[in-house]
Amino acid sequence: MANEETPTGEAGAELTQGLEQVAQAAGQVAEVTRSASSGGNNLEYILDVSLQISVEVGRSKMTVQDLLQLGQGSVVELHKLAGEPLDVFINGKHVARGEAVIVNEKFGVRLTEIISPQARIESLA
């Protein structure tokens, strides 16, 4: 290796820049590894992850024939009673219950109950 020529000019500059980027990335990996191994709860790395939140008012089952007969003004009866809490899902997982509210002329949900992690695990069975 001592006899190999060191790139010069544009190729040398690109190589140097590439090595600097690799060193910087290695430093970042080392920092994350140190943080994780020290038991730190560093949530900064996932704060910008997008999640899909949905609220379920109720459910209903119907045949295709009944579905095709629906039109404007049709009423679909849901299995929930009026006044029952709404179910809140994050990425399809039931995580809370709440009640409908209006905020600045838009619908919203006021969370009234957070489903415990134990209850979520039990619901998977």
C-alpha positions in Angstrom: 0.0 0.0 0.0 2.9 2.3 0.5 3.7 2.2 -3.2 0.1 3.2 -4.2 -0.3 6.7 -5.5 -2.6 9.2 -3.7 -5.2 10.7 -5.9 -4.7 14.4 -6.6 -6.7 17.2 -8.1 -10.5 16.7 -8.5 -10.4 13.0 -7.7 -8.4 13.6 -4.5 -10.9 16.4 -3.4 -13.9 14.0 -4.0 -12.2 11.2 -2.1 -11.3 13.5 0.8 -14.9 14.9 0.9 -16.3 11.3 0.8 -14.0 10.2 3.7 -15.1 13.3 5.7 -18.8 12.4 5.2 -18.1 8.8 6.2 -16.3 10.0 9.4 -19.2 12.3 10.2 -21.7 9.5 9.7 -19.6 7.2 11.9 -19.5 9.8 14.6 -23.3 10.2 14.5 -23.8 6.4 14.7 -21.4 6.3 17.7 -23.3 9.1 19.4 -26.6 7.3 19.0 -25.1 4.0 20.2 -23.7 5.8 23.3 -27.0 7.4 24.0 -28.9 4.1 23.6 -26.4 2.1 25.7 -26.5 4.7 28.5 -30.2 4.1 28.9 -31.2 7.6 27.8 -34.7 8.1 26.5 -33.7 10.3 23.6 -36.9 10.7 21.6 -35.5 13.4 19.4 -34.9 10.9 16.7 -38.5 10.0 16.2 -40.3 13.3 17.0 -40.9 14.0 13.3 -42.4 10.5 12.4 -45.9 10.9 11.0 -48.7 8.8 12.4 -52.2 8.2 11.1 -54.9 9.0 13.7 -58.5 8.0 13.1 -61.6 8.2 15.2 -64.4 5.7 14.9 -67.9 6.8 15.6 -69.4 3.3 15.2 -69.6 0.2 12.9 -72.2 -1.6 11.0 -72.4 -4.7 8.8 -74.6 -4.9 5.7 -75.0 -7.0 2.6 -73.9 -5.8 -0.8 -77.5 -5.6 -1.8 -78.3 -3.2 1.1 -75.2 -1.2 0.3 -76.2 -0.8 -3.3 -79.6 0.5 -2.2 -78.1 3.4 -0.2 -78.6 6.9 -1.6 -78.6 10.5 -0.6 -80.5 10.8 2.7 -80.1 7.1 3.6 -79.4 6.4 7.3 -76.9 3.7 8.3 -77.6 2.5 11.8 -74.4 2.0 13.9 -73.9 -0.6 16.7 -72.9 2.1 19.2 -75.5 4.0 21.3 -75.7 7.7 21.3 -73.4 9.2 23.9 -71.0 6.3 24.0 -67.3 7.3 23.7 -65.6 7.4 20.4 -62.7 5.1 19.7 -59.3 6.7 18.8 -56.9 4.6 16.7 -53.2 5.4 15.9 -51.9 3.5 13.0 -54.8 1.1 13.3 -54.2 0.4 17.0 -56.9 1.3 19.6 -55.2 3.7 22.0 -57.9 5.9 23.6 -61.5 6.8 23.9 -63.0 10.3 23.8 -66.0 12.5 23.2 -66.8 14.7 20.2 -66.2 18.5 20.6 -66.3 21.5 18.3 -63.1 23.6 18.2 -63.0 26.7 16.0 -66.0 25.3 14.0 -64.2 22.0 13.3 -64.8 18.6 14.9 -62.4 17.4 17.4 -62.0 14.7 20.1 -61.5 15.3 23.8 -59.6 12.2 25.1 -61.3 10.9 28.2 -59.5 7.6 28.6 -56.1 6.3 27.5 -56.0 2.5 26.9 -53.4 1.0 29.2 -50.5 -0.9 27.5 -51.6 -4.1 29.4 -55.2 -3.8 27.9 -53.7 -3.2 24.4 -51.6 -6.4 24.8 -54.6 -8.4 26.0 -56.7 -7.2 23.1 -54.2 -8.8 20.7 -55.0 -12.3 22.0 
